[in-house]
Amino acid sequence: MSERATKGQYPTLVSLFTGAGGLDVGLEQAGFNTIAATDFDDHCVQTLRLNQSMRIPIDGFSSRFYLENARIIHADVADLNRKDFEIPSSVELDLVAGGPPCQPFSSAGSQLGFSDPRGMLFQHFARLVSELKPKMFLFENVRGLVTARGPSGSPGEALELVRVAFEEAGYSTRCALLNSADFGAFQRRVRLFIIGSRLSTLPEFPEPTHGEQKQNGLFERIEPWKTLGKFLETALAPLDSEITRPSPELAKQLKEIPTGSGLKSPGVKEVTRPGGHWGYKQGTFIADPRKPARTVTAASTQDWVRLADGTLRRLTLSECAGLQGFPRDWQFAGTRTTNFKQIGNAVPIVFGKMIGRSLAQVAFLRQKAAKSATRAVSAELPPNFKQYVSYTLRDESRNGRDRPRSRYHPQASER
């Protein structure tokens, strides 16, 4: 660890479930110094070590490099405890950040929640927060956790259990759903964040800086969303080896599909949806260049881009990394398939940067956590969280019997 880091020139960060480093990149751009980062995936760990060795300059800092002070730990989080991070006694930890695997609560998965072993990894996050005792923590996950079911099968119970675990560890909490496009990203990606604090100050989430274009085209305090079209204009032209085009058969099927649409999957008829509960078939959506890109996925079947001559190509690996906000020099270890997985599972850099600024401000104002200070009171859940839970309950009462049991609590179809 460098002398500057030891002397506390920058607020300190321990990263859990680091993945390819998306959240860390953003937090370091906000001023944090990563002193330890850990992940279980071989390729993710190789990616972190590769970029650490490349000494890529941090945006906004002339003499700092991404992950330069980080001890990169390849381990299962369940096997880790405080001593494994080797934090010097002279270093007061400001932040623990990370996002446990989100597949158990994602709408794109089977939604097994706590029935999936990965759904319980938040307990190890909370345990390590309790052991490391940072001033603050930042927890990230999918929006599906807002309405995810707990052991009793009630929507919203899973999130409440997560909050209780942090409360019992001594932290007040604040929750929010944030869209990366609202903060200047070229991608629409909504994620759940929980800020926790054991100080008398509970940080606020940043206010949006961008918004969807209104019909009158006027914005009072914010800029319009950044579009995929603008991103492609400024991105490096893809190499021929990066370009994937549709097969002749698929090209024929997509020829008449307008931008912002795709081939529809067969609809499942439900009580309130007699025409079918349908979606777009994976890998058949044609991106709308007038809007921010849709969420970058962990698969190679990204959205199609329609070129000026009417032909199609997929968004490339480097373009997906750019949409997530990774620096152009950032490299990914492993195969093309594992590269897409790392990029798609990453947290958009803009989230770490924008939230990190709020957290860093509190860390600087409170250089020493006053042991006698009263902990802040947890914030109420945002009104839209309660609305989502109410909608989920109404929707299940009407349509739950028509849906696969794996997407709901096992007893859902019997109630």
Number of C-alpha atoms within 10 A of each C-alpha: 14 10 9 11 17 18 11 17 13 19 25 25 25 27 24 23 23 27 30 31 30 25 27 29 26 27 26 28 24 26 22 27 28 27 25 23 26 26 22 16 16 13 20 25 23 18 21 26 19 15 21 18 13 14 14 17 16 20 16 11 12 8 8 18 20 25 26 21 19 22 19 21 20 15 16 12 18 12 8 15 14 14 10 12 18 11 18 11 8 9 14 21 21 29 27 26 25 26 24 22 19 21 20 23 27 18 15 10 13 16 23 23 27 17 13 14 10 16 19 16 19 19 16 17 25 23 19 20 24 17 13 20 21 24 25 27 26 22 20 22 22 21 21 22 24 25 23 27 24 19 12 10 15 17 23 22 19 23 19 16 16 18 21 16 18 23 18 11 17 17 28 25 25 21 23 19 19 20 20 26 27 24 24 21 26 26 28 26 21 17 19 18 22 21 23 30 29 25 26 16 20 22 21 15 20 15 12 17 15 20 18 16 14 9 6 6 8 11 13 5 9 15 17 18 23 25 20 22 17 14 19 18 9 8 13 12 10 14 9 7 7 13 13 16 13 17 9 9 8 11 15 11 14 21 12 9 14 13 16 16 14 22 16 13 13 12 13 14 15 16 14 11 13 10 11 14 13 13 13 13 12 14 16 22 24 22 24 20 18 14 21 25 25 19 18 26 18 18 18 21 17 26 25 25 23 18 9 7 6 8 14 20 18 23 23 22 20 22 21 22 24 23 26 26 22 24 16 13 11 19 18 22 19 15 10 13 12 17 24 25 20 26 28 22 21 23 29 31 25 25 26 23 22 21 21 25 21 15 31 22 14 21 24 14 10 15 13 12 16 12 9 8 11 11 17 17 17 17 12 9 14 12 8 12 17 14 12 16 18 14 14 18 16 12 13 16 14 14 15 21 15 13 15 12 16 13 16 21 20 12 10 18 16 8 7
